[in-house]
Amino acid sequence: MELEFLGTNAGVPSIQRNVTSVALRMFEERRSFWLFDCGEATQHQILRSSLKLSKLENVFITHLHGDHIFGLPGLLSSRAYQGGTTKLTIYGPPGIKEYIEVSLRLSQSRIEYELEVIEHTGGLIFEDEDFVVESQLLDHRVDSYGYRIVEKDKPGSLDLKRLAEYGLKPGPAYGRLKRGESIDLGNGETLLPSDVLGAPKKGRVVTILGDTRTCDNILKLARDADLLVHEATFMHDLKDAAYDYHHSTSIQAAEAAAKAGAKELILTHFSSRYKDLEHLQPLLDEAQSVFPKTLLAEELMLFPVRRHA
């Protein structure tokens, strides 16, 4: 798993940065990627990356402010032209379905693939055999949600030496043991998965927040996360402005990461007053003084989701 930021600016785009969107790349895990928010020109950023819209599986919208959704109608319309034929599901707060339907109807856009829009108000919103996604309401001017993406634990590796001692060769039996099934050895013995499997491989946790002030639900979503993505619209000297506009400062993001026990923190959603990396460095310095394992989101750079003990 890797994160690729397609926009890191707050409110409006600038020459240096696009507005909010981040891709969770899962090509090894499920041969697809998920998108979190879709600000204006997100599809242009995708064209500048190695991502392909045909591989887009799910879109998760945090809230309905324009800098998080204005790129969605164009991206949906373009997806079919870039080879997108598989089903696409969009998750978001109430109102996202009407926004999409009206935009596509008035522009007479035709969607040639299956499109499903699921509105939610938090809780468990997605689960399959590999991943779970939960959501919680944050503290913003409109209903804004954060998402906790949990990779389910994987079985441990097979001990090939032990398997050879039991006379088993590579084949269907290996797969059954990995799935947790016992094997009849034909001599009155039964081989249990625990006899030949190592410790389970712990799944990773990624937390991606929408716009928010400090609130308790951040800690619920980010608890022991391997990677937390938190907005840092302002430096801490503007904490009063951050509060008035329902946003967070760099130090508040770092404090949340520390309290939640997150392993790494990436700051994003920067005010356009901080024009480039040189102007953003003080935000990073502030955050690292509280939570050393903090990074700044940079557009079109890949950030691995590391597996922590």
Disulfide bonds with the S-S distance in Angstrom:
none
